[in-house]
């Protein structure tokens, strides 16, 4: 099937022999399949035409088998249960989610869902696939919820009910406040949105009470944060042990440019690398059932650490070992010592040719979609001595927006007297002179333990400015959107979606590496939001005195909103990664 031939009608109807049907993608219902499912169908078409493995290949690429519940089922569910009033209301997300859980599933699909849980005994990922999701210029990536279920209960009826709960949860997330806020920033309305749901096998293997892939990855053919020896058009790959939640939530990952997998990492010392590489990972909980919470995205997930991975024997191809006598890292785990997730056995020793496969994937997808792309994947390794190939599960492909409008920023511009901020590491490109509000986290009162409170306060200000139609400059510390409050401020996109430009700054007590979260940055680029990274130790930095002198419309102990009488001028040179924010008056 070619990309132009992908339509709902081209996807075969569901066959209750899920794994033996021979069809990689099937559908339940007669409606649309949504953006994510369309991307997976595109990925399958690209694999079929461009990514067939060579005879000596040690990794096979495939789309994990999936079924799509189409948008027609979603509409029937809403209408038959009279859910539209509660869905469109301003009720808290929890109330909306509980209303959806109490509603009845359309009887036409119960047999198909039962068939899945009766045949399949491995974990399932239940993922959103809305009509607006993964469109190039207004993607809804990361706005809606995903839920994984272990699907390992002995009673098929229990497995069925858990799957139904997950489907209803994804449906309900269409109407969560973050999604509603997000859609207000587009030219669409909530009535334009329809939700399909992807039910897909989770790529991974079981290790005792945990189920996870040996690694997850996100690769992009354009890199907004290249290292000093890399170019933006060389792309970037981010790798993590375990489920991809670490990457898409802005956790600690290992990043490199595909043409330079052996480039030395940006750490001052081996000790610095040990402290600042991934030390926890996410897995599906296959053990003791958790506390019942059907409206929690991570209900069936568990966060483990490297000692757990060592016990599971999953570090062989992804870790190095610290040698204290020589103060260096040795690829692999053949000796005793602290483990460091730098993926050297793959990138340096090439025990499996992962980087070759990633490079082919990026090239093939760029050619097929005629645009820079972002790809999500997960990889599992075969048992030692089996002679089998590793399995790469192709989880998503979506086009990226890369602006090419030329903007020149000189050295003198970077030192102008009326600067609010300047940086040599900026995402985006272009000129914005429409922002006349600044919302910033106060540096003098910032502490990582306050980040959840800061997120809630920013949510309220964002909602107010969104309703007023006033985009704003947002300034804070650490990684925006990180799920770890000790790495940054744990906002979701809906809580800051009206920001027209964002600064990620550091402080001595919050000095971490640049963000590379997947969904967050895809949305930034598609909405053409400029994103500045400003370390506290580099000049000219941020003009805090000027900000503090401006009268505030809203101020708490942690956050300040400053409306300006005239707009800022924000200029970003995407070719050089430079950007300046100029105040409306000379300070």
N, C-alpha and C positions, 0 to 999 in steps of 0.2 A: 504494500500500500504506500503510495506517495503522500507527501504532506498535504497536497491539495485535495486528496481524496478522503481526508479524515473528516467524517461527519458522524452524528449520532447513529444514522442508519448504517454506516460502515462497520460499526461495532456490533458483533453478534449478541443475540439475546443470551441470558444466563443459562448455562448448562449446569445442572445440579451435581455433576461429577467435576467438582471444582479443579482438582489438580490433574485429572486424566483427560480433560476435554480436548487438550491440544491448543486451546485458544488462550493467548496471554492476557487479553483484555476482553471482558464481557460486560453487559449492562443489564440492569433490572429497571424496567420502565421504558417509556417511549419519549421522554423529554430530552433536554440538552445534557451533555456530560460535563460541562464546566471547564474552566481553564486548566486546572491541574491535570485532570484526566486527558484533556487534549494534549497537554505537554508530554504526558506519558505515552500516549499513542504516537506522538511525533518522535519520541525517543526510540520506540520500538521500530518505527519506519527507518530511522537513521541507522540503528543497529543492523537491520536486515540488509540495508544497501551499502553501508560503509564500514561497519565494525565487525565483520566476520573474523574470527580468530585465525591467525596463521597456524601452520602445522606445529611450529615450535612454541606457540604462545603458552605462557604459564598462567594466564588470567582469562577467564571468559566473562563477557559482558552480557547482561540480560536485564530486562525489566521484570521485577518481581511480580508474580501473577496477581491479578487484581480484578475486582468487580466494581462497577460504578452504579450507585443508586441515582437515577437521573432526577432532574428538577421536577418532572411531573409528579413523582412520588412526594416530594417536598411540598408541592402545592396542595396535593390531596390531604396530606397530614395536617397542614394549617387549616384548610377549609373544613374538613370533617370534625375537627376538634375545636372550632371557633377560637383559634389562637391569635388571630391577627390583632385584636384589640390589645391583648397583653403584650404581644410582640412589639407593637409600635409605641408602647407606653414608655414612660420614664422610670419604670420600676427598676430596682437594682438587678444586676446580672443574675444573682442567686435566685431571685423570685421568678425571673423569666425562665431560667434553667429548670427550676422545680416544676413550673407549669408544663413545660415540655415533657418532663419525665413522667408526669401523671397522665399525659394524653395517650390515646390508643394508636398503635401502629396500623397503617393500612393493611387490611387482611390479605390483599393480593400479594404482598411480598413476604409474609411470615414464612411460607413454605420454603422460599429461596434462602432466607437467612438461616432457617433451621438446617437446611441442607449444608450450608457452609460450616456451621459449627458441629454437625454430625460427622463430616468428613475430615475437617481440618483440626489438628490438635497442637499446632504451633501458634505462637503469638500473632495477633493481627493488629495492623495499624489502621485506624479509622480516621481519614483525612478529609478536610474540606476541599471542595472543587467547585467554587462558585462561578457564575457566569462572568463576573468581573475580575476574578483572580488570575494573576499572571498575564494580564494584558500589558503591553509594553509601556504605555504612557500613563496608566493609572493602575498599577498592580495592587492586589490586596494581599500580597505575600506576607504571611505571619500575622495577619489581622484576625483570622478565625482560628478555632481551636483544632487540635489533633489529639486523639486519645488512643493509647495502646492498651490492649487487653491480653493477658497471658493465655487465655483460651485453653487452659490445661485442667479445668475442673473435670472430675470423673463423670459427672452427670451432664449429658448434652443439653438438658433443659436449662441448667445454670449457665452454661456457655452461651446459649442463645440469649438469655435475658441480659447477660453482661454485654453482648454485642449490640443488642437493641438500645441499652442505656447509652453506649458510646455513640451510636448513630444519632439519637435524640440530642445528646450533648452538642455534637457538631452542628446539627440543625439550629439549636437554640443560640449558638454563638453568632449566628447571622445578625442577631438583634441585640447583642451586648453593647454597652455604651461606647466602648472603644471603636467598634465597627461602625456604629451610627455617627460618631464624631468624624471618623475617617472619611466616610462617604460624603459628609457635608463639605469636605475640602475638594471634592471632584465636581464634575458637571452632571453627576448622576444623583438619584434619590434612592432611598431604601426600597421603594417600590420597583426599581429597576433590577434589584438583586434577586437571584434565585440560587438555591444551594443544592448542588449534587454532592454525593459523598462517595469517596473511594474507600473500599475495603481491600486491604493488600497484605500479603504475607510480610512479616518483619524479617529483614535480612539479618541473619545471625546464627549462633549456635548456643545450645544450652550448656551452662557450666554450673552444676549444682542448682542453687536457687536463683541463679541469674541467667538471663538470655540477652546476648548482645553481639554485634559484629566486632571483629578484631580492630577495625577502624572505620570511621566515617569521614567523609570529606566534602568540601565545597570548592569548586574551581571556577575561576572567572577568566575570561580571555582579555579583560582589561583590569588593571590594578590601580586604584586611586591612591594607594600608599606604597609606591615602589621604594626599594632600598636604594642606597646611593649608587650601587652598581647595576641596577635594573631599570628598565623602561616601563612606563605604564602599559604599552601594548604587548608586553611579554606575559602579562597575566599573573595570576597568583593562585596558589592552592593552599587551603587550610585543612589540616588533618587533626583528628582527635581519636583517642581510644573510646570505644563504646558507641552508644547511640549518638546521632547527630544533634541532639538537644544541646550538647555542649557548644557546638559551633553556632547554631542559629540563635541561641540565647546570649551570645557575646561572651562566652567563657574563655578560658585560656586554651589556645590551640597552637599548633606548629605550622608556620606559614613559610612558603618559599615560592620562587618564580620557576615555572617549568623548564626554561632553558638553563637554569642554574640551580639544580637541586642540591649541589654540594657547597654552595656559597656559605661562608661562615655566618653563624647566626648573630643577631644584633645584641650580644650580651658582653658586658665588660669583662667577665671572668667565668670560669666553670661554676664557681659558687653562685654567681648571679643567675646562670642558666638553671641550676638545680632549683633555686628559689622561685623562678618565674616561668616554669613549664608546668604542664598539666599534671595534677596529682590526684584528681578525682574523676570519676566517669559515671555515666548513666546506663542503666540496664533495666530490662523488664523484670519485675519481681515474680518469680515462679514458685516462691515458697509460701509461707504463711499468709493467708489473705489479709489485706490491710483493712483498716477501719472503713466501713462502707461510706463512700462519698462520690456518688455518680456525677456530680457537677465539678469535680476537680480534675484538671487535665493530667496531673501526675499521680493519679490515684494508684496506678499499678506500676509505677516506676520507682526505682531505688537508686540512690547515689552511693557508690562504693569508692574505695581508694586503691592505691597501687599495691598495697599488701594483698588485697582481695584479688586483684588481677594476677599477681604472682602465684597465689594459691590456685587460681583457675588455669594457670599455665598459658596465658594469652599475651605475654610480653616478648616472646622470642623475636618477632619480626618488627617490633615497634619501639623497643627500648635500647638504651645504652647503659653501661655500668660505670660508676665513678671509681677510678683507681686513685686512692688517697696518696700512695707513695709517689706517683708521678704527677698528681693533680691534673688528670685528664680523663676524658670519657672514652671508653672502649665500646664500639658497636656490639650489641648483643648482650646476652645475660649468661655468658659462659663462666663468669667468676662471681664471687660474692662482692657485695657493695651496694650502695644506693642506686636505684634505677631512675633513669631520666628519659622521658618520652620525647625523643628527637627523631624517631623514625629512621635512624641511620642504617639499620639493616636493609631497608628498602631503598633509601635515597643514595647511600654511599656504596654499600656492598651489592645492591641490586639483587637480593635473594629472590625477589619477585619483581618483574619489570613494571611496577605501578606507574612510574612517571611516563613511560612510553605509552601506556594505555590512556592516561589522562591527556597527554598531548594529542593523541589521535582523536579522542572524544571532543576536545575543544575545537580542533580543526574541522572535523566532520559536522559538528553542530553549527559552527559559524557559517560554513558554506551552505548548509541546508536552510538556516533561518535568515541568512544574509544580514547578520547583525552580530555584535559581540554577545556572548552568552554567559549564563551562570548555570552550573550543573551541580546537583547534589547526588552523592553516591555512598554506598556502604560496601565493605569488603570483608569476606571471611576466608581464612586459610584452611587448606585441607589437613587432615591428620598427618603427622610425620611419616614419611616412608610410603605413603599411599600412592604416590605417583599421580595424584589427581591435580587438576588445575585449581587455583583460587577462584572464587566467585565474586564478581563485582556487580552489585545490584544498582542499576541506573534508576535513581529515585525521582529526578525532575530535571527539566531543562527549560529555561526561560530566557528571552532576549533581554539585553541590557540597553540602557540609553546612555550614549556617550556623546556629549555636545562637542562640536568642533568650532564654534564661533570664536574667532581670535580676540583675545584680551591681553594687552601688554601691560605688565607691571614692572616698573624700573626699580633699581636699588634706591633711588631717592623717594619713590612712592612708599617703599617699605619703612622709611624713616620720617615720613611727613609729620609736621607738628600737630595736626588735628586727627591723628589716628585714635580710634577706639581699640583696635586690635589688628595684628598682622601675623601671618604665619607662612612658612615655606612648606607646609604639609596640609594641603586643602583638597577636599573632594568637591568636584563640580566645575562649572565653567560659565562665565557670563557676568552680566551686570544687573544688580537689583537695587532700585532706588525707591521702593515702595514700603519699606519697613520703618515704622515710627514708634515702635514699642520694644523695650528691652526687658526680658525676664531673666533674672540671674540668681544663682545660689550665692549667698554671702560667704566669702572666703573666711572671714574671721570667726564664723560660728560653725563652719562645716566640720563634720566628722562622719566616718563611714557608718557608724551606728544610727545616724539620723536619716540615711538615704531612703528608707521606706516612707518616712514622714514627708520628706522632701517630694517624693513621687506623688503622694496624695495632694500636697499643696499645689504642685505644678499642674496636676490634672484639673483642679478647680479653676486656676487662672486660664489654662488653655481653653476650657469650655466657654468661659466668659468672653475671651477674645475671639474665639471661633464664631460665636453667635453675633458678635459685633462686626465680623468681617475684617478683623485687624490682624494680619500676620505679624510675627514678632521674631526678634533675635533671642535665642535661648543660650544661656551660658551656665555651665556646671562643671563638675569635677569627676574624673574617672570615666568609665565607659558608659555612655548612654545606652539604655536598653539591656544592660547585663542582668541576668537573672540572679547573679551573686551580688548582694548589696555591699560586699566588701571590695568589689572591683569597680563599682560605679552606681549610678542611680537607676533602680530597677523599674523604669517606666516601660509600658508597651507603646506601640506606635500611636494608638488612639489617644493616649494621654498627652502627647505633644504634637499631634498631627497638624496644628496650625502654625507651627514654627516655620518661618521662611528661611532661616539660617540658624545654624547651631555651632556652638563652640564647645569642644571637649578639652578642658584644661586639666592641668595637674597641680598638685600641691606636694610639698615634701613628704607628707604622710599619705598621699594618694598619687604615687608616681608609678604608673603602669604602662605597658606597651599599648600601641595603637589598637583601636577596635578593628575587627574584621568580621563582625556578625553578618550572617547571610541576608535574612529577610529585611533587617533594618536598613542595610545599605542599598539593597535593591529598591526599596521604597524611596530613599533619599534621592538616588540618581533619577528615578522616574518622575518624581515631583520637582526635580531640579532645585533641591534644597542644598545650599552650600554648607559644607561641614569642615570646620577649622579645628586642627589639633594644635594646641599651644602649650608646650611644656613650661613649667614655672621657671626653669633655669635659662630660658632663651629669650632674647630681646627681639623687638620691643615689648612683646607680650600683650597684656590687657591693661588699659588705662582705668584702673579701679578708682582712683581719686575723682576722675570726671564722672563716672557713673554714680558715685556716692553723693556728688553734689546736686544731682538732678532730683527734683521732687518726686516722691513715690505716690502712685495711686493705691497700691496695696503693699503692705510690708508685714512680715512675720519675723520671728527670731532667725529663720533660716532662708527665706526667699524674699526677693524684692521685685516689684513690677514698676518700671519707669516709662511713662508715656512721654514722647518727645513732641515738641512743637513743629519740628520739621524732620523729614525722614533721613535715615542713614544712607550712605552710598556704599554698597558692597560689591567689590570687584574681585573676580577669581580668574586666574590664568590656568586653565586645566592642563596645558602643555607643560608648564614648568611647576605646577603644583603650588603656585603662590597665590596669596589672597590678602586683601586689605579691607578693613571696615573703617570708614571715615565718618567722623561726627559732623553734624550739620553746622557747627560753629567752631571756631578756633578756641581751644581751651586755654 
